[in-house]
Amino acid sequence: MNPIMSTIYTTITIGSLILIELLKRKFKISPEYTRRAAHIIIGTMGVLGYILGPVWLYALVIAILALALIILRHKNALSSITGVKRKSYGDIFLPLGLLIAIPLAHDNPTIYIASILITTYADSLCGIISDLQKKSAHTPTGSLVFALATFIILAIFTPIAWHHLLWISITLTIVEYISKKGSDNLTIPAVAGLLLLLF
């Protein structure tokens, strides 16, 4: 990722978050939904940024994003992300999760991509199920969806045997369930990276 691509990448990511904020304010969209959208955008752009490389530049961009989110949270400037009723620091933990997954991947794109896709999509699906059931906490259905989505992502992106995938999926579902206040955005990529290193 040369400086021009880095600038474009950063602009698209930040621009998407600003657009979500504007839409939330104009159409009075629930922050639960706008937060999910931001989560998916940051995670997806994270995978894209890692693929484009170089990794050091990608890590620098994510570190700057983390700092920006901390400042915006302090100023209450991103209600589309921080406006949820429950106490959550997921917006801070997500870029940290993107960063911690880098050394854990050991220059193996498969490990990084799988870990972040699980954090991005399996976690979002779990949250969406809870939203649909009008629950503020985890639900058995949400956990089941998380486990299934995790298994599918691992089956697509890794060559690991299915019985190992099942064990990893169950472990990550437990991690997701016990991680509170948005910390699953950090614990899931960390534990996923460590588990995938074993195989």
PEZI-V231553 format. One record per pair of residues at least 24 apart in sequence whose C-alpha atoms are under 7 Angstrom apart, sorted by sequence separation. I is the first residue (numbers start at 1). J is the second residue. If there is no record, write none. Layout:
I/J  I/J
This chain:
122/146  66/92  147/173  122/149  146/173  168/195  122/150  13/42  66/95  143/173  13/45  118/150  62/95  118/153  114/153  138/177  160/199  59/99  114/154  114/157  35/80  34/80  35/81  34/81  110/157  31/79  110/158  31/80  31/81  1/52  1/53  31/83  32/84  46/98  1/54  31/84  24/80  21/78  21/80  20/80  47/113  119/185  47/116  119/188  119/189  43/116  116/189  115/189  43/120  115/192  115/193  40/120  39/120  40/121  112/193  111/193  111/196  36/124  97/185  101/189  105/193  93/182  97/186  101/190  104/193  93/183  96/186  100/190  104/194  90/181  94/185  89/181  90/182  93/185  94/186  97/189  101/193  88/181  89/182  90/183  93/186  97/190  87/181  88/182  89/183  90/185
